[in-house]
Amino acid sequence: MAGLSESCSHVGAVLFAIEAGVKMRETASCTTEKCKWLMPSHVKKIPAAPVAMIDFSSAKSKKQKLDDAIA
């Protein structure tokens, strides 16, 4: 449906999509640069484990559990 611009809004959407695609192609992807998230120096090796066995708790919650167990 044409509005005041006398063109379909789909044309504008296509033009915005093309512009976004061109801008994304011009920028460097994260895989072309050196890793930005380096492991801390004290971590030498991370052992492989099934996801079910990995503890994703934060340090704060681990401390709280330890404090509760000690008290």
N, C-alpha and C positions, 0 to 999 in steps of 0.2 A: 504494500500500500504506500503510495507516494505521499509525502508530507510537503512542507514548504520548500524543501530542497529539490523537489521534482524528480527524485530518484528513489529507488527502492532501498530500504534500510539494509537489505542483504548485501548490496554493493559495498556499503560502508564496512560491514562486518568482514567481508572478504578482503578488502583493502587493509583493514587493521590486522587481520591474520597474516597476510603476506608481509606486512611491515615487521610484525613480531618475528616471523620466521627468518627474515633477512637479518635482523638484529641478533638473533640467537646464533645464526650461522657465523656471524662475524666475531663473536666473542669466543674466547678459548674455553674449552670444556675442562672440567676438573681433572680428567684423566691425562691431559696434555701437560700439566704442571706437576712439579714435585709435591709430594704428599704434604699437606698442611697440618694434618693431625698426627704429630709425631708421638710415639710412645714415650712415657716418662723414662728417664735414664735408669731408674732403679728396676724397671721391668725388663728383664732380659729375655724371657721366654713365656709365652702363654700356652699352657697345655690344652690340647683339644679335649672337648668333653661334649656329651649330648646336651642339648638345650635344657632338658629337664633337670640336669644335674648342676647347671650354672646358677649361682646366686646373684640376682640382679638388684639386690637391696642396696640402698644408699648407705654411706658410711654412718650417717646419723641414725638410721634405723638399726644398723648392726650394733652401734654403741648402746642404744636404748635397750635392745634385747640382752646385751651382755650385762648392763647395769641391773636390769630386772632379774637376771639369773643369779647375780651375785648377792643381791639384796634379800 
